[in-house]
């Protein structure tokens, strides 16, 4: 049980650290947020929990493919934010990202990469 608590505390600390960096400096916060810290932590947790190497490798592989369709959202968000406000922008970006992801997954299926 204590391992699970430590795991949650470390993972939560990363999110808090990123938000604190972002409050102090836009560029530094964005740089730290862009680092694949959550993915690296996930890979570490999977390894520490003795998951098969195929599961760990698959996580890294699919993370690569899943990141690509999320990138346009980071350009859409600052464009929509002054026009729609935070919550509508966030909802719009989520819907937009889901649509882009779906179309992206259909495209990649033609190349033998199955994301759905």
Phi and psi restraints in degrees (range 20) as a CNS / XPLOR table:
assign (resid 1 and name C) (resid 2 and name N)
       (resid 2 and name CA) (resid 2 and name C) 1.0 -65.9 20.0 2
assign (resid 2 and name N) (resid 2 and name CA)
       (resid 2 and name C) (resid 3 and name N) 1.0 -32.4 20.0 2
assign (resid 2 and name C) (resid 3 and name N)
       (resid 3 and name CA) (resid 3 and name C) 1.0 -61.0 20.0 2
assign (resid 3 and name N) (resid 3 and name CA)
       (resid 3 and name C) (resid 4 and name N) 1.0 -43.7 20.0 2
assign (resid 3 and name C) (resid 4 and name N)
       (resid 4 and name CA) (resid 4 and name C) 1.0 -64.2 20.0 2
assign (resid 4 and name N) (resid 4 and name CA)
       (resid 4 and name C) (resid 5 and name N) 1.0 -39.9 20.0 2
assign (resid 4 and name C) (resid 5 and name N)
       (resid 5 and name CA) (resid 5 and name C) 1.0 -64.5 20.0 2
assign (resid 5 and name N) (resid 5 and name CA)
       (resid 5 and name C) (resid 6 and name N) 1.0 -44.0 20.0 2
assign (resid 5 and name C) (resid 6 and name N)
       (resid 6 and name CA) (resid 6 and name C) 1.0 -61.9 20.0 2
assign (resid 6 and name N) (resid 6 and name CA)
       (resid 6 and name C) (resid 7 and name N) 1.0 -42.3 20.0 2
assign (resid 6 and name C) (resid 7 and name N)
       (resid 7 and name CA) (resid 7 and name C) 1.0 -59.2 20.0 2
assign (resid 7 and name N) (resid 7 and name CA)
       (resid 7 and name C) (resid 8 and name N) 1.0 -47.2 20.0 2
assign (resid 7 and name C) (resid 8 and name N)
       (resid 8 and name CA) (resid 8 and name C) 1.0 -64.5 20.0 2
assign (resid 8 and name N) (resid 8 and name CA)
       (resid 8 and name C) (resid 9 and name N) 1.0 -41.4 20.0 2
assign (resid 8 and name C) (resid 9 and name N)
       (resid 9 and name CA) (resid 9 and name C) 1.0 -64.6 20.0 2
assign (resid 9 and name N) (resid 9 and name CA)
       (resid 9 and name C) (resid 10 and name N) 1.0 -43.1 20.0 2
assign (resid 9 and name C) (resid 10 and name N)
       (resid 10 and name CA) (resid 10 and name C) 1.0 -65.0 20.0 2
assign (resid 10 and name N) (resid 10 and name CA)
       (resid 10 and name C) (resid 11 and name N) 1.0 -45.2 20.0 2
assign (resid 10 and name C) (resid 11 and name N)
       (resid 11 and name CA) (resid 11 and name C) 1.0 -64.5 20.0 2
assign (resid 11 and name N) (resid 11 and name CA)
       (resid 11 and name C) (resid 12 and name N) 1.0 -42.8 20.0 2
assign (resid 11 and name C) (resid 12 and name N)
       (resid 12 and name CA) (resid 12 and name C) 1.0 -65.6 20.0 2
assign (resid 12 and name N) (resid 12 and name CA)
       (resid 12 and name C) (resid 13 and name N) 1.0 -37.2 20.0 2
assign (resid 12 and name C) (resid 13 and name N)
       (resid 13 and name CA) (resid 13 and name C) 1.0 -60.5 20.0 2
assign (resid 13 and name N) (resid 13 and name CA)
       (resid 13 and name C) (resid 14 and name N) 1.0 -35.6 20.0 2
assign (resid 13 and name C) (resid 14 and name N)
       (resid 14 and name CA) (resid 14 and name C) 1.0 -62.8 20.0 2
assign (resid 14 and name N) (resid 14 and name CA)
       (resid 14 and name C) (resid 15 and name N) 1.0 -44.8 20.0 2
assign (resid 14 and name C) (resid 15 and name N)
       (resid 15 and name CA) (resid 15 and name C) 1.0 -64.9 20.0 2
assign (resid 15 and name N) (resid 15 and name CA)
       (resid 15 and name C) (resid 16 and name N) 1.0 -43.7 20.0 2
assign (resid 15 and name C) (resid 16 and name N)
       (resid 16 and name CA) (resid 16 and name C) 1.0 -63.6 20.0 2
assign (resid 16 and name N) (resid 16 and name CA)
       (resid 16 and name C) (resid 17 and name N) 1.0 -41.9 20.0 2
assign (resid 16 and name C) (resid 17 and name N)
       (resid 17 and name CA) (resid 17 and name C) 1.0 -59.7 20.0 2
assign (resid 17 and name N) (resid 17 and name CA)
       (resid 17 and name C) (resid 18 and name N) 1.0 -45.2 20.0 2
assign (resid 17 and name C) (resid 18 and name N)
       (resid 18 and name CA) (resid 18 and name C) 1.0 -61.3 20.0 2
assign (resid 18 and name N) (resid 18 and name CA)
       (resid 18 and name C) (resid 19 and name N) 1.0 -45.6 20.0 2
assign (resid 18 and name C) (resid 19 and name N)
       (resid 19 and name CA) (resid 19 and name C) 1.0 -66.4 20.0 2
assign (resid 19 and name N) (resid 19 and name CA)
       (resid 19 and name C) (resid 20 and name N) 1.0 -34.2 20.0 2
assign (resid 19 and name C) (resid 20 and name N)
       (resid 20 and name CA) (resid 20 and name C) 1.0 -68.9 20.0 2
assign (resid 20 and name N) (resid 20 and name CA)
       (resid 20 and name C) (resid 21 and name N) 1.0 -41.1 20.0 2
assign (resid 20 and name C) (resid 21 and name N)
       (resid 21 and name CA) (resid 21 and name C) 1.0 -60.7 20.0 2
assign (resid 21 and name N) (resid 21 and name CA)
       (resid 21 and name C) (resid 22 and name N) 1.0 -43.0 20.0 2
assign (resid 21 and name C) (resid 22 and name N)
       (resid 22 and name CA) (resid 22 and name C) 1.0 -63.8 20.0 2
assign (resid 22 and name N) (resid 22 and name CA)
       (resid 22 and name C) (resid 23 and name N) 1.0 -36.2 20.0 2
assign (resid 22 and name C) (resid 23 and name N)
       (resid 23 and name CA) (resid 23 and name C) 1.0 -66.2 20.0 2
assign (resid 23 and name N) (resid 23 and name CA)
       (resid 23 and name C) (resid 24 and name N) 1.0 -37.5 20.0 2
assign (resid 23 and name C) (resid 24 and name N)
       (resid 24 and name CA) (resid 24 and name C) 1.0 -78.8 20.0 2
assign (resid 24 and name N) (resid 24 and name CA)
       (resid 24 and name C) (resid 25 and name N) 1.0 -36.9 20.0 2
assign (resid 24 and name C) (resid 25 and name N)
       (resid 25 and name CA) (resid 25 and name C) 1.0 -155.4 20.0 2
assign (resid 25 and name N) (resid 25 and name CA)
       (resid 25 and name C) (resid 26 and name N) 1.0 118.0 20.0 2
assign (resid 25 and name C) (resid 26 and name N)
       (resid 26 and name CA) (resid 26 and name C) 1.0 -55.5 20.0 2
assign (resid 26 and name N) (resid 26 and name CA)
       (resid 26 and name C) (resid 27 and name N) 1.0 -48.5 20.0 2
assign (resid 26 and name C) (resid 27 and name N)
       (resid 27 and name CA) (resid 27 and name C) 1.0 -68.9 20.0 2
assign (resid 27 and name N) (resid 27 and name CA)
       (resid 27 and name C) (resid 28 and name N) 1.0 -43.7 20.0 2
assign (resid 27 and name C) (resid 28 and name N)
       (resid 28 and name CA) (resid 28 and name C) 1.0 -64.3 20.0 2
assign (resid 28 and name N) (resid 28 and name CA)
       (resid 28 and name C) (resid 29 and name N) 1.0 -43.7 20.0 2
assign (resid 28 and name C) (resid 29 and name N)
       (resid 29 and name CA) (resid 29 and name C) 1.0 -61.1 20.0 2
assign (resid 29 and name N) (resid 29 and name CA)
       (resid 29 and name C) (resid 30 and name N) 1.0 -40.9 20.0 2
assign (resid 29 and name C) (resid 30 and name N)
       (resid 30 and name CA) (resid 30 and name C) 1.0 -67.6 20.0 2
assign (resid 30 and name N) (resid 30 and name CA)
       (resid 30 and name C) (resid 31 and name N) 1.0 -39.9 20.0 2
assign (resid 30 and name C) (resid 31 and name N)
       (resid 31 and name CA) (resid 31 and name C) 1.0 -61.7 20.0 2
assign (resid 31 and name N) (resid 31 and name CA)
       (resid 31 and name C) (resid 32 and name N) 1.0 -47.4 20.0 2
assign (resid 31 and name C) (resid 32 and name N)
       (resid 32 and name CA) (resid 32 and name C) 1.0 -65.5 20.0 2
assign (resid 32 and name N) (resid 32 and name CA)
       (resid 32 and name C) (resid 33 and name N) 1.0 -38.9 20.0 2
assign (resid 32 and name C) (resid 33 and name N)
       (resid 33 and name CA) (resid 33 and name C) 1.0 -65.6 20.0 2
assign (resid 33 and name N) (resid 33 and name CA)
       (resid 33 and name C) (resid 34 and name N) 1.0 -32.7 20.0 2
assign (resid 33 and name C) (resid 34 and name N)
       (resid 34 and name CA) (resid 34 and name C) 1.0 -75.1 20.0 2
assign (resid 34 and name N) (resid 34 and name CA)
       (resid 34 and name C) (resid 35 and name N) 1.0 -20.0 20.0 2
assign (resid 34 and name C) (resid 35 and name N)
       (resid 35 and name CA) (resid 35 and name C) 1.0 -65.9 20.0 2
assign (resid 35 and name N) (resid 35 and name CA)
       (resid 35 and name C) (resid 36 and name N) 1.0 144.9 20.0 2
assign (resid 35 and name C) (resid 36 and name N)
       (resid 36 and name CA) (resid 36 and name C) 1.0 -80.4 20.0 2
assign (resid 36 and name N) (resid 36 and name CA)
       (resid 36 and name C) (resid 37 and name N) 1.0 53.0 20.0 2
assign (resid 36 and name C) (resid 37 and name N)
       (resid 37 and name CA) (resid 37 and name C) 1.0 -63.6 20.0 2
assign (resid 37 and name N) (resid 37 and name CA)
       (resid 37 and name C) (resid 38 and name N) 1.0 -42.5 20.0 2
assign (resid 37 and name C) (resid 38 and name N)
       (resid 38 and name CA) (resid 38 and name C) 1.0 -65.1 20.0 2
assign (resid 38 and name N) (resid 38 and name CA)
       (resid 38 and name C) (resid 39 and name N) 1.0 -41.6 20.0 2
assign (resid 38 and name C) (resid 39 and name N)
       (resid 39 and name CA) (resid 39 and name C) 1.0 -64.2 20.0 2
assign (resid 39 and name N) (resid 39 and name CA)
       (resid 39 and name C) (resid 40 and name N) 1.0 -44.1 20.0 2
assign (resid 39 and name C) (resid 40 and name N)
       (resid 40 and name CA) (resid 40 and name C) 1.0 -62.3 20.0 2
assign (resid 40 and name N) (resid 40 and name CA)
       (resid 40 and name C) (resid 41 and name N) 1.0 -42.8 20.0 2
assign (resid 40 and name C) (resid 41 and name N)
       (resid 41 and name CA) (resid 41 and name C) 1.0 -61.4 20.0 2
assign (resid 41 and name N) (resid 41 and name CA)
       (resid 41 and name C) (resid 42 and name N) 1.0 -41.8 20.0 2
assign (resid 41 and name C) (resid 42 and name N)
       (resid 42 and name CA) (resid 42 and name C) 1.0 -61.2 20.0 2
assign (resid 42 and name N) (resid 42 and name CA)
       (resid 42 and name C) (resid 43 and name N) 1.0 -44.3 20.0 2
assign (resid 42 and name C) (resid 43 and name N)
       (resid 43 and name CA) (resid 43 and name C) 1.0 -61.3 20.0 2
assign (resid 43 and name N) (resid 43 and name CA)
       (resid 43 and name C) (resid 44 and name N) 1.0 -41.4 20.0 2
assign (resid 43 and name C) (resid 44 and name N)
       (resid 44 and name CA) (resid 44 and name C) 1.0 -63.6 20.0 2
assign (resid 44 and name N) (resid 44 and name CA)
       (resid 44 and name C) (resid 45 and name N) 1.0 -47.4 20.0 2
assign (resid 44 and name C) (resid 45 and name N)
       (resid 45 and name CA) (resid 45 and name C) 1.0 -61.2 20.0 2
assign (resid 45 and name N) (resid 45 and name CA)
       (resid 45 and name C) (resid 46 and name N) 1.0 -42.1 20.0 2
assign (resid 45 and name C) (resid 46 and name N)
       (resid 46 and name CA) (resid 46 and name C) 1.0 -60.7 20.0 2
assign (resid 46 and name N) (resid 46 and name CA)
       (resid 46 and name C) (resid 47 and name N) 1.0 -42.4 20.0 2
assign (resid 46 and name C) (resid 47 and name N)
       (resid 47 and name CA) (resid 47 and name C) 1.0 -66.5 20.0 2
assign (resid 47 and name N) (resid 47 and name CA)
       (resid 47 and name C) (resid 48 and name N) 1.0 -47.3 20.0 2
assign (resid 47 and name C) (resid 48 and name N)
       (resid 48 and name CA) (resid 48 and name C) 1.0 -62.4 20.0 2
assign (resid 48 and name N) (resid 48 and name CA)
       (resid 48 and name C) (resid 49 and name N) 1.0 -31.7 20.0 2
assign (resid 48 and name C) (resid 49 and name N)
       (resid 49 and name CA) (resid 49 and name C) 1.0 -88.3 20.0 2
assign (resid 49 and name N) (resid 49 and name CA)
       (resid 49 and name C) (resid 50 and name N) 1.0 14.4 20.0 2
assign (resid 49 and name C) (resid 50 and name N)
       (resid 50 and name CA) (resid 50 and name C) 1.0 58.7 20.0 2
assign (resid 50 and name N) (resid 50 and name CA)
       (resid 50 and name C) (resid 51 and name N) 1.0 39.7 20.0 2
assign (resid 50 and name C) (resid 51 and name N)
       (resid 51 and name CA) (resid 51 and name C) 1.0 -76.4 20.0 2
assign (resid 51 and name N) (resid 51 and name CA)
       (resid 51 and name C) (resid 52 and name N) 1.0 152.2 20.0 2
assign (resid 51 and name C) (resid 52 and name N)
       (resid 52 and name CA) (resid 52 and name C) 1.0 -60.6 20.0 2
assign (resid 52 and name N) (resid 52 and name CA)
       (resid 52 and name C) (resid 53 and name N) 1.0 147.5 20.0 2
assign (resid 52 and name C) (resid 53 and name N)
       (resid 53 and name CA) (resid 53 and name C) 1.0 -60.7 20.0 2
assign (resid 53 and name N) (resid 53 and name CA)
       (resid 53 and name C) (resid 54 and name N) 1.0 -30.0 20.0 2
assign (resid 53 and name C) (resid 54 and name N)
       (resid 54 and name CA) (resid 54 and name C) 1.0 -64.4 20.0 2
assign (resid 54 and name N) (resid 54 and name CA)
       (resid 54 and name C) (resid 55 and name N) 1.0 -38.5 20.0 2
assign (resid 54 and name C) (resid 55 and name N)
       (resid 55 and name CA) (resid 55 and name C) 1.0 -66.1 20.0 2
assign (resid 55 and name N) (resid 55 and name CA)
       (resid 55 and name C) (resid 56 and name N) 1.0 -41.7 20.0 2
assign (resid 55 and name C) (resid 56 and name N)
       (resid 56 and name CA) (resid 56 and name C) 1.0 -65.5 20.0 2
assign (resid 56 and name N) (resid 56 and name CA)
       (resid 56 and name C) (resid 57 and name N) 1.0 -45.4 20.0 2
assign (resid 56 and name C) (resid 57 and name N)
       (resid 57 and name CA) (resid 57 and name C) 1.0 -64.0 20.0 2
assign (resid 57 and name N) (resid 57 and name CA)
       (resid 57 and name C) (resid 58 and name N) 1.0 -41.6 20.0 2
assign (resid 57 and name C) (resid 58 and name N)
       (resid 58 and name CA) (resid 58 and name C) 1.0 -62.4 20.0 2
assign (resid 58 and name N) (resid 58 and name CA)
       (resid 58 and name C) (resid 59 and name N) 1.0 -37.8 20.0 2
assign (resid 58 and name C) (resid 59 and name N)
       (resid 59 and name CA) (resid 59 and name C) 1.0 -61.4 20.0 2
assign (resid 59 and name N) (resid 59 and name CA)
       (resid 59 and name C) (resid 60 and name N) 1.0 -46.4 20.0 2
assign (resid 59 and name C) (resid 60 and name N)
       (resid 60 and name CA) (resid 60 and name C) 1.0 -63.6 20.0 2
assign (resid 60 and name N) (resid 60 and name CA)
       (resid 60 and name C) (resid 61 and name N) 1.0 -43.5 20.0 2
assign (resid 60 and name C) (resid 61 and name N)
       (resid 61 and name CA) (resid 61 and name C) 1.0 -61.3 20.0 2
assign (resid 61 and name N) (resid 61 and name CA)
       (resid 61 and name C) (resid 62 and name N) 1.0 -51.2 20.0 2
assign (resid 61 and name C) (resid 62 and name N)
       (resid 62 and name CA) (resid 62 and name C) 1.0 -70.3 20.0 2
assign (resid 62 and name N) (resid 62 and name CA)
       (resid 62 and name C) (resid 63 and name N) 1.0 -31.0 20.0 2
assign (resid 62 and name C) (resid 63 and name N)
       (resid 63 and name CA) (resid 63 and name C) 1.0 -59.0 20.0 2
assign (resid 63 and name N) (resid 63 and name CA)
       (resid 63 and name C) (resid 64 and name N) 1.0 -42.1 20.0 2
assign (resid 63 and name C) (resid 64 and name N)
       (resid 64 and name CA) (resid 64 and name C) 1.0 -55.2 20.0 2
assign (resid 64 and name N) (resid 64 and name CA)
       (resid 64 and name C) (resid 65 and name N) 1.0 -50.9 20.0 2
assign (resid 64 and name C) (resid 65 and name N)
       (resid 65 and name CA) (resid 65 and name C) 1.0 -68.5 20.0 2
assign (resid 65 and name N) (resid 65 and name CA)
       (resid 65 and name C) (resid 66 and name N) 1.0 -31.3 20.0 2
assign (resid 65 and name C) (resid 66 and name N)
       (resid 66 and name CA) (resid 66 and name C) 1.0 -77.1 20.0 2
assign (resid 66 and name N) (resid 66 and name CA)
       (resid 66 and name C) (resid 67 and name N) 1.0 -24.4 20.0 2
assign (resid 66 and name C) (resid 67 and name N)
       (resid 67 and name CA) (resid 67 and name C) 1.0 -69.9 20.0 2
assign (resid 67 and name N) (resid 67 and name CA)
       (resid 67 and name C) (resid 68 and name N) 1.0 -40.5 20.0 2
assign (resid 67 and name C) (resid 68 and name N)
       (resid 68 and name CA) (resid 68 and name C) 1.0 -54.6 20.0 2
assign (resid 68 and name N) (resid 68 and name CA)
       (resid 68 and name C) (resid 69 and name N) 1.0 -49.3 20.0 2
assign (resid 68 and name C) (resid 69 and name N)
       (resid 69 and name CA) (resid 69 and name C) 1.0 -73.0 20.0 2
assign (resid 69 and name N) (resid 69 and name CA)
       (resid 69 and name C) (resid 70 and name N) 1.0 -8.3 20.0 2
assign (resid 69 and name C) (resid 70 and name N)
       (resid 70 and name CA) (resid 70 and name C) 1.0 -85.9 20.0 2
assign (resid 70 and name N) (resid 70 and name CA)
       (resid 70 and name C) (resid 71 and name N) 1.0 -17.3 20.0 2
assign (resid 70 and name C) (resid 71 and name N)
       (resid 71 and name CA) (resid 71 and name C) 1.0 -62.2 20.0 2
assign (resid 71 and name N) (resid 71 and name CA)
       (resid 71 and name C) (resid 72 and name N) 1.0 -40.9 20.0 2
assign (resid 71 and name C) (resid 72 and name N)
       (resid 72 and name CA) (resid 72 and name C) 1.0 -59.0 20.0 2
assign (resid 72 and name N) (resid 72 and name CA)
       (resid 72 and name C) (resid 73 and name N) 1.0 -27.1 20.0 2
assign (resid 72 and name C) (resid 73 and name N)
       (resid 73 and name CA) (resid 73 and name C) 1.0 -60.3 20.0 2
assign (resid 73 and name N) (resid 73 and name CA)
       (resid 73 and name C) (resid 74 and name N) 1.0 -32.1 20.0 2
assign (resid 73 and name C) (resid 74 and name N)
       (resid 74 and name CA) (resid 74 and name C) 1.0 -72.1 20.0 2
assign (resid 74 and name N) (resid 74 and name CA)
       (resid 74 and name C) (resid 75 and name N) 1.0 -16.7 20.0 2
assign (resid 74 and name C) (resid 75 and name N)
       (resid 75 and name CA) (resid 75 and name C) 1.0 -92.1 20.0 2
assign (resid 75 and name N) (resid 75 and name CA)
       (resid 75 and name C) (resid 76 and name N) 1.0 -34.1 20.0 2
assign (resid 75 and name C) (resid 76 and name N)
       (resid 76 and name CA) (resid 76 and name C) 1.0 -70.7 20.0 2
assign (resid 76 and name N) (resid 76 and name CA)
       (resid 76 and name C) (resid 77 and name N) 1.0 -39.2 20.0 2
assign (resid 76 and name C) (resid 77 and name N)
       (resid 77 and name CA) (resid 77 and name C) 1.0 -56.7 20.0 2
assign (resid 77 and name N) (resid 77 and name CA)
       (resid 77 and name C) (resid 78 and name N) 1.0 -53.9 20.0 2
assign (resid 77 and name C) (resid 78 and name N)
       (resid 78 and name CA) (resid 78 and name C) 1.0 -66.3 20.0 2
assign (resid 78 and name N) (resid 78 and name CA)
       (resid 78 and name C) (resid 79 and name N) 1.0 -24.6 20.0 2
assign (resid 78 and name C) (resid 79 and name N)
       (resid 79 and name CA) (resid 79 and name C) 1.0 -70.9 20.0 2
assign (resid 79 and name N) (resid 79 and name CA)
       (resid 79 and name C) (resid 80 and name N) 1.0 -44.6 20.0 2
assign (resid 79 and name C) (resid 80 and name N)
       (resid 80 and name CA) (resid 80 and name C) 1.0 -80.5 20.0 2
assign (resid 80 and name N) (resid 80 and name CA)
       (resid 80 and name C) (resid 81 and name N) 1.0 -28.0 20.0 2
assign (resid 80 and name C) (resid 81 and name N)
       (resid 81 and name CA) (resid 81 and name C) 1.0 -52.7 20.0 2
assign (resid 81 and name N) (resid 81 and name CA)
       (resid 81 and name C) (resid 82 and name N) 1.0 -50.0 20.0 2
assign (resid 81 and name C) (resid 82 and name N)
       (resid 82 and name CA) (resid 82 and name C) 1.0 -69.9 20.0 2
assign (resid 82 and name N) (resid 82 and name CA)
       (resid 82 and name C) (resid 83 and name N) 1.0 -19.5 20.0 2
assign (resid 82 and name C) (resid 83 and name N)
       (resid 83 and name CA) (resid 83 and name C) 1.0 -87.8 20.0 2
assign (resid 83 and name N) (resid 83 and name CA)
       (resid 83 and name C) (resid 84 and name N) 1.0 -37.0 20.0 2
assign (resid 83 and name C) (resid 84 and name N)
       (resid 84 and name CA) (resid 84 and name C) 1.0 -114.5 20.0 2
assign (resid 84 and name N) (resid 84 and name CA)
       (resid 84 and name C) (resid 85 and name N) 1.0 -12.4 20.0 2
assign (resid 84 and name C) (resid 85 and name N)
       (resid 85 and name CA) (resid 85 and name C) 1.0 85.0 20.0 2
assign (resid 85 and name N) (resid 85 and name CA)
       (resid 85 and name C) (resid 86 and name N) 1.0 170.4 20.0 2
assign (resid 85 and name C) (resid 86 and name N)
       (resid 86 and name CA) (resid 86 and name C) 1.0 -64.1 20.0 2
assign (resid 86 and name N) (resid 86 and name CA)
       (resid 86 and name C) (resid 87 and name N) 1.0 -54.5 20.0 2
assign (resid 86 and name C) (resid 87 and name N)
       (resid 87 and name CA) (resid 87 and name C) 1.0 -67.5 20.0 2
assign (resid 87 and name N) (resid 87 and name CA)
       (resid 87 and name C) (resid 88 and name N) 1.0 -43.2 20.0 2
assign (resid 87 and name C) (resid 88 and name N)
       (resid 88 and name CA) (resid 88 and name C) 1.0 -65.5 20.0 2
assign (resid 88 and name N) (resid 88 and name CA)
       (resid 88 and name C) (resid 89 and name N) 1.0 -38.0 20.0 2
assign (resid 88 and name C) (resid 89 and name N)
       (resid 89 and name CA) (resid 89 and name C) 1.0 -62.6 20.0 2
assign (resid 89 and name N) (resid 89 and name CA)
       (resid 89 and name C) (resid 90 and name N) 1.0 -45.1 20.0 2
assign (resid 89 and name C) (resid 90 and name N)
       (resid 90 and name CA) (resid 90 and name C) 1.0 -61.4 20.0 2
assign (resid 90 and name N) (resid 90 and name CA)
       (resid 90 and name C) (resid 91 and name N) 1.0 -46.8 20.0 2
assign (resid 90 and name C) (resid 91 and name N)
       (resid 91 and name CA) (resid 91 and name C) 1.0 -63.7 20.0 2
assign (resid 91 and name N) (resid 91 and name CA)
       (resid 91 and name C) (resid 92 and name N) 1.0 -44.7 20.0 2
assign (resid 91 and name C) (resid 92 and name N)
       (resid 92 and name CA) (resid 92 and name C) 1.0 -60.6 20.0 2
assign (resid 92 and name N) (resid 92 and name CA)
       (resid 92 and name C) (resid 93 and name N) 1.0 -41.1 20.0 2
assign (resid 92 and name C) (resid 93 and name N)
       (resid 93 and name CA) (resid 93 and name C) 1.0 -67.8 20.0 2
assign (resid 93 and name N) (resid 93 and name CA)
       (resid 93 and name C) (resid 94 and name N) 1.0 -36.1 20.0 2
assign (resid 93 and name C) (resid 94 and name N)
       (resid 94 and name CA) (resid 94 and name C) 1.0 -64.2 20.0 2
assign (resid 94 and name N) (resid 94 and name CA)
       (resid 94 and name C) (resid 95 and name N) 1.0 -47.3 20.0 2
assign (resid 94 and name C) (resid 95 and name N)
       (resid 95 and name CA) (resid 95 and name C) 1.0 -61.9 20.0 2
assign (resid 95 and name N) (resid 95 and name CA)
       (resid 95 and name C) (resid 96 and name N) 1.0 -45.5 20.0 2
assign (resid 95 and name C) (resid 96 and name N)
       (resid 96 and name CA) (resid 96 and name C) 1.0 -58.5 20.0 2
assign (resid 96 and name N) (resid 96 and name CA)
       (resid 96 and name C) (resid 97 and name N) 1.0 -46.4 20.0 2
assign (resid 96 and name C) (resid 97 and name N)
       (resid 97 and name CA) (resid 97 and name C) 1.0 -64.4 20.0 2
assign (resid 97 and name N) (resid 97 and name CA)
       (resid 97 and name C) (resid 98 and name N) 1.0 -39.8 20.0 2
assign (resid 97 and name C) (resid 98 and name N)
       (resid 98 and name CA) (resid 98 and name C) 1.0 -62.5 20.0 2
assign (resid 98 and name N) (resid 98 and name CA)
       (resid 98 and name C) (resid 99 and name N) 1.0 -41.6 20.0 2
assign (resid 98 and name C) (resid 99 and name N)
       (resid 99 and name CA) (resid 99 and name C) 1.0 -65.9 20.0 2
assign (resid 99 and name N) (resid 99 and name CA)
       (resid 99 and name C) (resid 100 and name N) 1.0 -45.1 20.0 2
assign (resid 99 and name C) (resid 100 and name N)
       (resid 100 and name CA) (resid 100 and name C) 1.0 -62.0 20.0 2
assign (resid 100 and name N) (resid 100 and name CA)
       (resid 100 and name C) (resid 101 and name N) 1.0 -42.6 20.0 2
assign (resid 100 and name C) (resid 101 and name N)
       (resid 101 and name CA) (resid 101 and name C) 1.0 -61.3 20.0 2
assign (resid 101 and name N) (resid 101 and name CA)
       (resid 101 and name C) (resid 102 and name N) 1.0 -44.7 20.0 2
assign (resid 101 and name C) (resid 102 and name N)
       (resid 102 and name CA) (resid 102 and name C) 1.0 -61.1 20.0 2
assign (resid 102 and name N) (resid 102 and name CA)
       (resid 102 and name C) (resid 103 and name N) 1.0 -46.1 20.0 2
assign (resid 102 and name C) (resid 103 and name N)
       (resid 103 and name CA) (resid 103 and name C) 1.0 -64.7 20.0 2
assign (resid 103 and name N) (resid 103 and name CA)
       (resid 103 and name C) (resid 104 and name N) 1.0 -39.7 20.0 2
assign (resid 103 and name C) (resid 104 and name N)
       (resid 104 and name CA) (resid 104 and name C) 1.0 -62.5 20.0 2
assign (resid 104 and name N) (resid 104 and name CA)
       (resid 104 and name C) (resid 105 and name N) 1.0 -43.6 20.0 2
assign (resid 104 and name C) (resid 105 and name N)
       (resid 105 and name CA) (resid 105 and name C) 1.0 -64.3 20.0 2
assign (resid 105 and name N) (resid 105 and name CA)
       (resid 105 and name C) (resid 106 and name N) 1.0 -39.6 20.0 2
assign (resid 105 and name C) (resid 106 and name N)
       (resid 106 and name CA) (resid 106 and name C) 1.0 -63.3 20.0 2
assign (resid 106 and name N) (resid 106 and name CA)
       (resid 106 and name C) (resid 107 and name N) 1.0 -41.4 20.0 2
assign (resid 106 and name C) (resid 107 and name N)
       (resid 107 and name CA) (resid 107 and name C) 1.0 -62.9 20.0 2
assign (resid 107 and name N) (resid 107 and name CA)
       (resid 107 and name C) (resid 108 and name N) 1.0 -47.6 20.0 2
assign (resid 107 and name C) (resid 108 and name N)
       (resid 108 and name CA) (resid 108 and name C) 1.0 -68.0 20.0 2
assign (resid 108 and name N) (resid 108 and name CA)
       (resid 108 and name C) (resid 109 and name N) 1.0 -26.2 20.0 2
assign (resid 108 and name C) (resid 109 and name N)
       (resid 109 and name CA) (resid 109 and name C) 1.0 -58.6 20.0 2
assign (resid 109 and name N) (resid 109 and name CA)
       (resid 109 and name C) (resid 110 and name N) 1.0 -32.4 20.0 2
assign (resid 109 and name C) (resid 110 and name N)
       (resid 110 and name CA) (resid 110 and name C) 1.0 -64.9 20.0 2
assign (resid 110 and name N) (resid 110 and name CA)
       (resid 110 and name C) (resid 111 and name N) 1.0 -20.2 20.0 2
assign (resid 110 and name C) (resid 111 and name N)
       (resid 111 and name CA) (resid 111 and name C) 1.0 -105.7 20.0 2
assign (resid 111 and name N) (resid 111 and name CA)
       (resid 111 and name C) (resid 112 and name N) 1.0 13.9 20.0 2
assign (resid 111 and name C) (resid 112 and name N)
       (resid 112 and name CA) (resid 112 and name C) 1.0 81.1 20.0 2
assign (resid 112 and name N) (resid 112 and name CA)
       (resid 112 and name C) (resid 113 and name N) 1.0 14.1 20.0 2
assign (resid 112 and name C) (resid 113 and name N)
       (resid 113 and name CA) (resid 113 and name C) 1.0 -107.2 20.0 2
assign (resid 113 and name N) (resid 113 and name CA)
       (resid 113 and name C) (resid 114 and name N) 1.0 113.2 20.0 2
assign (resid 113 and name C) (resid 114 and name N)
       (resid 114 and name CA) (resid 114 and name C) 1.0 -102.7 20.0 2
assign (resid 114 and name N) (resid 114 and name CA)
       (resid 114 and name C) (resid 115 and name N) 1.0 107.7 20.0 2
assign (resid 114 and name C) (resid 115 and name N)
       (resid 115 and name CA) (resid 115 and name C) 1.0 -100.3 20.0 2
assign (resid 115 and name N) (resid 115 and name CA)
       (resid 115 and name C) (resid 116 and name N) 1.0 -13.9 20.0 2
